[in-house]
Amino acid sequence: MPNRSDSVFVLLGFLVSAAVLLVGSASRAGAEPAAWSVRLSAGDALNLPTPLAVKQEGEPEIRLSARYDTRAFEPPIYYSLRLAREDARGAWEIELVHQKLRLRRPPPDIERFEISHGYNLLFIGRSWSGHPAILHLGAGPVIAHPETTVRSRTIQPGAGILGKGYYLSGFGMQLAVERKFGLLAGFRLAAEAKFSIAWARVPIAGGRASVPNAAFHALAGIERGF
């Protein structure tokens, strides 16, 4: 279960999200009537080395510089889903990035360390239209689904949000640049590069792990306006 420290970091994430929303609030004045769009993208992420700290009751703490694989096209696949309310200068957005982490070359005491059913980044943000690119800024909570075995102790399913193994674990931010190309019947092709940085604390059997992540992402997708 989340402790008081977790709650502080999650609250900070929501405050940052609110600040992101306020940054672009002035752009609504005099804007044209808004339209909606939805975009589904696939791609891959390059994870930078980040510190991993694993604490388990009665055992010495494990600390290492962690490198993660995304394995974007192995089920469950990496994807991004974005809903936007567009205006003359950009859009207000909510986006889910289904990021995945698999620890590369784990030490002997960690048999398995994956957050592959989602180191999910839920961003609330604003975009600004430019020529030729669109700039996105967003922030929000990390919803993680850990699958771990540490010192032969495996995290048990059936806990977390709705008993599905998901945990409100931390917060993250993103900065992205995107280009769009018109297709037929209201569809658009979107190509995007983004950088995300996030912090999360996830449960393990008998303890918890601090799992920050920093990654570059490359995505391509189809967008539909309505």
C-alpha positions as CSV (number, residue, x, y, z in Angstrom):
1,M,0.0,0.0,0.0
2,P,1.2,3.6,-0.7
3,N,2.8,5.3,2.3
4,R,2.8,8.9,3.2
5,S,5.9,9.6,1.1
6,D,4.2,8.1,-1.9
7,S,1.2,10.3,-1.4
8,V,3.4,13.4,-1.3
9,F,5.0,12.6,-4.6
10,V,1.7,11.8,-6.3
11,L,0.2,15.1,-5.0
12,L,3.2,16.9,-6.4
13,G,2.6,15.3,-9.7
14,F,-1.0,16.5,-9.8
15,L,0.1,20.0,-8.8
16,V,2.6,20.0,-11.7
17,S,-0.2,18.9,-14.0
18,A,-2.3,21.8,-12.9
19,A,0.6,24.2,-13.5
20,V,0.9,22.8,-17.1
21,L,-2.8,23.5,-17.7
22,L,-2.4,27.1,-16.5
23,V,0.6,27.8,-18.7
24,G,-1.5,27.8,-21.9
25,S,-4.7,29.2,-20.4
26,A,-4.3,32.6,-22.0
27,S,-4.2,31.1,-25.5
28,R,-8.0,30.4,-25.3
29,A,-8.9,34.0,-25.6
30,G,-10.3,34.8,-29.0
31,A,-9.8,31.2,-30.1
32,E,-11.9,29.6,-32.8
33,P,-14.6,27.0,-31.8
34,A,-12.9,23.9,-30.6
35,A,-12.8,20.5,-32.3
36,W,-11.9,17.1,-31.0
37,S,-9.4,14.6,-32.2
38,V,-8.2,11.1,-31.1
39,R,-4.8,9.6,-32.0
40,L,-3.5,6.1,-31.6
41,S,0.3,5.6,-32.1
42,A,2.9,2.9,-31.8
43,G,6.6,3.2,-31.6
44,D,9.5,2.5,-29.3
45,A,11.5,4.0,-26.4
46,L,15.2,4.3,-25.6
47,N,15.6,4.2,-21.8
48,L,18.5,6.0,-20.2
49,P,20.4,4.4,-17.3
50,T,18.7,5.4,-14.0
51,P,19.2,4.4,-10.3
52,L,17.1,1.5,-9.0
53,A,16.8,0.9,-5.3
54,V,15.1,-2.2,-3.9
55,K,14.2,-2.5,-0.2
56,Q,13.0,-5.8,1.2
57,E,12.3,-6.5,4.9
58,G,15.2,-8.2,6.7
59,E,17.5,-8.0,3.7
60,P,20.2,-5.5,2.7
61,E,19.1,-2.9,0.2
62,I,19.9,-3.5,-3.5
63,R,21.1,-0.5,-5.5
64,L,22.3,-0.4,-9.0
65,S,22.4,1.7,-12.2
66,A,19.6,0.1,-14.1
67,R,19.2,-0.3,-17.8
68,Y,15.8,-1.3,-19.2
69,D,14.6,-2.8,-22.5
70,T,11.2,-1.7,-23.8
71,R,10.6,-4.6,-26.3
72,A,7.9,-2.4,-27.8
73,F,6.4,-5.0,-30.1
74,E,6.2,-7.9,-27.7
75,P,2.8,-8.3,-26.0
76,P,1.6,-6.2,-24.3
77,I,2.8,-3.7,-27.0
78,Y,4.0,-0.2,-26.4
79,Y,1.5,2.4,-27.5
80,S,0.2,6.0,-27.0
81,L,-3.5,7.1,-27.0
82,R,-4.3,10.8,-27.0
83,L,-7.6,12.7,-26.8
84,A,-7.4,16.4,-27.6
85,R,-9.7,19.4,-27.7
86,E,-8.2,21.6,-30.4
87,D,-8.5,25.4,-30.8
88,A,-6.8,28.0,-33.0
89,R,-3.5,27.9,-31.2
90,G,-3.1,24.3,-30.2
91,A,-5.0,21.8,-28.0
92,W,-5.8,20.7,-24.5
93,E,-4.8,17.0,-24.2
94,I,-4.9,13.9,-22.2
95,E,-2.6,11.1,-23.2
96,L,-1.8,7.6,-22.0
97,V,1.7,6.3,-22.9
98,H,1.9,2.6,-22.2
99,Q,5.7,2.5,-21.4
100,K,7.2,-0.8,-20.5
101,L,10.4,-1.6,-18.5
102,R,12.3,-4.9,-18.3
103,L,15.5,-4.8,-16.3
104,R,18.5,-5.8,-18.4
105,R,21.1,-8.1,-16.8
106,P,19.6,-8.2,-13.3
107,P,21.9,-9.0,-10.3
108,P,21.7,-12.4,-8.7
109,D,19.2,-11.4,-6.0
110,I,16.7,-10.1,-8.6
111,E,15.4,-13.0,-10.7
112,R,12.8,-10.9,-12.5
113,F,12.0,-7.2,-12.6
114,E,9.5,-6.0,-15.1
115,I,6.9,-3.3,-15.3
116,S,5.7,-4.5,-18.7
117,H,2.0,-4.4,-18.3
118,G,2.6,-0.8,-17.9
119,Y,4.8,1.9,-16.5
120,N,1.8,3.9,-17.7
121,L,2.3,7.6,-18.0
122,L,-0.9,9.5,-17.9
123,F,-0.2,13.1,-19.1
124,I,-2.5,16.1,-19.0
125,G,-1.2,18.9,-21.0
126,R,-1.2,21.6,-23.7
127,S,0.1,21.7,-27.3
128,W,1.0,24.8,-29.3
129,S,0.7,24.8,-33.1
130,G,3.7,26.1,-35.0
131,H,5.1,25.8,-38.5
132,P,6.0,23.1,-39.3
133,A,6.0,21.4,-35.9
134,I,3.6,21.2,-32.9
135,L,5.1,21.4,-29.3
136,H,3.5,19.3,-26.5
137,L,4.0,19.7,-22.7
138,G,2.4,17.5,-20.2
139,A,2.6,16.0,-16.7
140,G,0.6,13.6,-14.6
141,P,0.6,10.4,-12.6
142,V,2.4,7.1,-13.2
143,I,0.2,4.0,-12.9
144,A,2.4,1.0,-12.7
145,H,1.9,-2.8,-12.9
146,P,5.0,-4.5,-11.5
147,E,5.9,-8.1,-12.1
148,T,8.9,-9.0,-9.9
149,T,10.7,-11.8,-8.2
150,V,13.3,-10.7,-5.6
151,R,15.3,-13.3,-3.6
152,S,12.8,-16.0,-4.8
153,R,9.9,-14.0,-3.5
154,T,7.3,-13.1,-6.2
155,I,4.8,-10.3,-5.9
156,Q,1.3,-11.7,-5.6
157,P,-1.5,-10.7,-8.0
158,G,-4.9,-9.5,-6.8
159,A,-3.8,-6.2,-5.1
160,G,-3.7,-2.6,-6.3
161,I,-6.4,-0.7,-8.1
162,L,-9.6,-2.8,-8.4
163,G,-7.5,-5.9,-7.5
164,K,-5.8,-5.8,-11.0
165,G,-2.2,-5.2,-9.9
166,Y,-2.0,-1.5,-10.9
167,Y,-0.7,1.1,-8.4
168,L,-0.8,4.8,-8.4
169,S,3.0,5.0,-8.1
170,G,4.4,8.5,-8.8
171,F,4.5,11.2,-11.4
172,G,6.1,12.1,-14.7
173,M,6.5,14.9,-17.3
174,Q,7.0,15.0,-21.1
175,L,8.2,17.3,-23.8
176,A,7.3,16.4,-27.3
177,V,7.6,17.6,-30.9
178,E,5.2,16.4,-33.6
179,R,4.4,16.8,-37.3
180,K,1.1,16.0,-38.9
181,F,0.3,15.2,-42.5
182,G,-3.2,15.2,-43.9
183,L,-4.8,12.1,-45.3
184,L,-8.4,11.4,-46.5
185,A,-11.8,11.9,-44.8
186,G,-10.5,13.7,-41.7
187,F,-7.6,11.4,-40.9
188,R,-4.1,12.6,-40.3
189,L,-0.7,10.8,-40.1
190,A,1.3,11.9,-37.0
191,A,5.0,11.5,-36.4
192,E,6.3,12.4,-32.9
193,A,9.5,12.5,-30.9
194,K,9.3,12.9,-27.1
195,F,11.3,12.9,-24.0
196,S,9.8,11.7,-20.7
197,I,11.1,11.7,-17.2
198,A,9.2,10.0,-14.3
199,W,9.6,8.7,-10.8
200,A,7.7,5.8,-9.3
201,R,7.7,3.6,-6.2
202,V,6.3,0.2,-6.7
203,P,5.6,-2.7,-4.3
204,I,7.6,-6.0,-4.4
205,A,7.2,-9.1,-2.2
206,G,8.1,-7.9,1.3
207,G,9.1,-4.4,0.3
208,R,9.2,-1.8,-2.4
209,A,11.4,-0.4,-5.2
210,S,12.1,3.1,-6.3
211,V,12.1,3.2,-10.1
212,P,12.8,6.5,-11.9
213,N,12.8,6.4,-15.7
214,A,14.0,8.8,-18.4
215,A,13.4,7.9,-22.0
216,F,13.4,9.2,-25.6
217,H,10.4,8.0,-27.6
218,A,9.7,7.8,-31.3
219,L,6.1,7.3,-32.4
220,A,3.9,7.2,-35.5
221,G,0.2,7.1,-35.5
222,I,-3.2,7.8,-37.1
223,E,-5.3,10.7,-35.9
224,R,-9.0,11.3,-36.6
225,G,-10.7,14.7,-36.1
226,F,-14.4,14.9,-35.2
